[in-house]
Amino acid sequence: YVRKQDIKRLKALGVDDSKRLNDAQIMELGKILINEFEYSQVSLNNEKYNELVDKKMNMNEMKAKLHNQVLLNLIKKHPDVKSILMDQFAEEKTYYKYLEGEPEIVKNIKFKTKGESYFPCVAAASVIARYAFLKEKEKLEKQYGMTFPLGANNKVNTFAKEFINKYGLEEFDKLVKKNFANYNEVVTNKLI
């Protein structure tokens, strides 16, 4: 939730599209943003993600439902909000189609492709989302005593094999998106 007078502060902090910031910058900015700005953050763990994929829900539908929930959370606290701005990850018509059947749907959203580059509030939200992701990654690394690599490459495949050998496939399945190519490379193609 960003008020007009907050935009100067976001710019002074160097808030930008999270894809233009490195993880160290995200960790530094994220700590500040979550303490200075009101926000709502919901997450979908990979177990639930896999369950929804099995029910034929695509990633953009999941994102639409999560975005709608976050907006509802904030609008309930700030019913007088003037503008609702969002990065456009799906066509507006498609976005609302994904939400059909939801008990409450936030309307009058201004969608903009690469919204993080245009709207400081969307940039701040992208930083907070990445920050939450990195904090969860840290937590998992501590829990399992392993460094989790990011991306889709041979390093990830090597890690996956080591993780499965140490903790088993059942535990691995709780932490990964099973419809991603690396999963098939490691598990289906029996690289383990």
RAWODA-V727054 format. One record per pair of residues at least 24 apart in sequence whose C-alpha atoms are under 10 Angstrom apart, sorted by sequence separation. I is the first residue (numbers start at 1). J is the second residue. D is the distance in whole Angstrom. If there is no record, write none. Layout:
i = <I	I>
j = <J	J>
d = <D	D>
This chain:
i = <42	84	85	86	87	88	89	41	42	64	83	84	85	86	87	88	89	157	161	41	63	64	82	83	84	85	86	87	88	89	156	157	160	161	9	10	40	42	63	68	83	84	85	86	87	88	156	159	160	165	41	42	68	86	87	88	152	153	154	157	158	164	40	41	60	61	86	87	152	153	157	161	163	6	40	41	60	64	65	85	86	87	152	156	157	161	162	6	39	40	42	64	65	68	75	85	87	151	152	154	160	161	39	40	41	63	64	72	87	154	160	40	41	61	64	65	69	72	85	86	158	3	39	40	60	61	64	65	68	71	72	85	157	158	2	39	60	61	63	64	65	69	71	85	86	87	140	157	1	2	38	61	62	68	69	70	71	85	86	87	1	2	61	62	65	68	69	84	85	86	1	60	61	68	71	84	87	1	38	67	68	86	87	58	65	57	1	1	1	1	1	3	2	3	1	3	2	1	41	39	40	39	43	37	41	42	40	41	39	40	43	34	42	43	33	34	41	45	33	34	30	33	34	29	30	33	30	31	32	17	19	20	30	31	34	17	18	29	30	33	34	17	18	28	29	30	16	17	26	27	30	31	15	16	17	26	27	30	31	16	17	25	26	29	30	16	17	26	27	28	16	18	19	23	26	27	30	15	16	17	18	26	27	30	14	15	16	17	18	21	25	26	15	16	17	18	19	23	24	27	15	16	17	18	19	23	26	27	11	15	16	17	18	10	14	15	16	17	18	24	9	10	15	16	18	19	23	7	8	15	18	7	10	11	18	6	7	10	6	4	2	3	2	1	2	1	2	1	2	50	1	50	53	54	49	50	53	54	47	48	50	51	53	46	47	49	50	51	46	47	49	50	45	46	47	48	49	50	45	46	47	49	45	46	47	45	46>
j = <66	108	109	110	111	112	113	66	67	89	108	109	110	111	112	113	114	182	186	67	89	90	108	109	110	111	112	113	114	115	182	183	186	187	36	37	67	69	90	95	110	111	112	113	114	115	183	186	187	192	69	70	96	114	115	116	180	181	182	185	186	192	69	70	89	90	115	116	181	182	186	190	192	36	70	71	90	94	95	115	116	117	182	186	187	191	192	37	70	71	73	95	96	99	106	116	118	182	183	185	191	192	71	72	73	95	96	104	119	186	192	73	74	94	97	98	102	105	118	119	191	37	73	74	94	95	98	99	102	105	106	119	191	192	37	74	95	96	98	99	100	104	106	120	121	122	175	192	37	38	74	97	98	104	105	106	107	121	122	123	38	39	98	99	102	105	106	121	122	123	39	98	99	106	109	122	125	40	77	106	107	125	126	98	105	98	71	74	75	77	78	81	81	82	81	83	83	84	125	124	125	125	129	124	128	129	128	129	128	129	132	124	132	133	124	125	132	136	125	127	124	127	128	124	125	128	126	127	128	114	116	117	127	128	131	115	116	127	128	131	132	116	117	127	128	129	116	117	126	127	130	131	116	117	118	127	128	131	132	118	119	127	128	131	132	119	120	129	130	131	120	122	123	127	130	131	134	120	121	122	123	131	132	135	120	121	122	123	124	127	131	132	122	123	124	125	126	130	131	134	123	124	125	126	127	131	134	135	120	124	125	126	127	120	124	125	126	127	128	134	120	121	126	127	129	130	134	119	120	127	130	120	123	124	131	120	121	124	121	121	120	121	121	121	122	122	124	124	125	173	125	174	177	178	174	175	178	179	173	174	176	177	179	173	174	176	177	178	174	175	177	178	174	175	176	177	178	179	175	176	177	179	176	177	178	177	178>
d = <7	7	6	6	6	5	7	9	8	9	8	5	5	5	5	5	9	7	7	9	9	9	10	7	6	6	6	6	7	9	8	8	7	9	10	10	10	8	10	10	8	9	8	8	6	7	10	10	9	8	9	7	10	9	4	10	9	10	9	8	9	7	9	6	7	9	6	7	8	8	6	10	10	10	5	10	7	9	9	8	8	9	6	9	10	7	8	9	8	8	10	6	10	8	9	10	9	9	10	10	9	5	9	9	9	9	8	8	9	10	8	6	10	9	9	7	10	8	10	8	9	10	9	6	9	7	7	6	9	9	7	7	8	9	7	7	8	9	9	7	10	9	7	10	9	7	9	9	7	8	8	9	8	8	8	10	10	8	6	9	5	9	5	9	8	6	9	10	7	10	6	8	8	6	10	10	10	9	10	9	9	10	9	10	9	9	9	7	9	10	9	9	10	10	9	10	10	9	9	10	9	8	9	9	8	9	10	7	9	10	9	10	10	9	7	10	8	10	9	10	8	8	7	9	9	7	10	10	10	8	9	10	6	8	9	8	8	7	5	10	10	5	10	10	8	9	7	6	10	9	8	8	9	7	9	6	9	5	10	9	9	9	8	8	8	9	9	10	9	9	7	10	10	10	7	6	10	7	10	8	7	6	9	10	10	9	9	5	8	9	10	10	10	5	8	9	9	8	10	8	6	7	9	6	9	8	9	8	8	6	10	7	5	7	10	10	9	7	9	10	10	8	9	8	9	9	8	9	9	8	7	7	9	10	9	9	8	7	9	10	8	9	6	7	9	10	9	9	10	9	9	9	9	10	10	10	9	9	7	9	8	10	8	8	5	9	6	10	6	7	7	6	8	6	8	10	9	8	8	6	8	10	9	6	9	9	8>
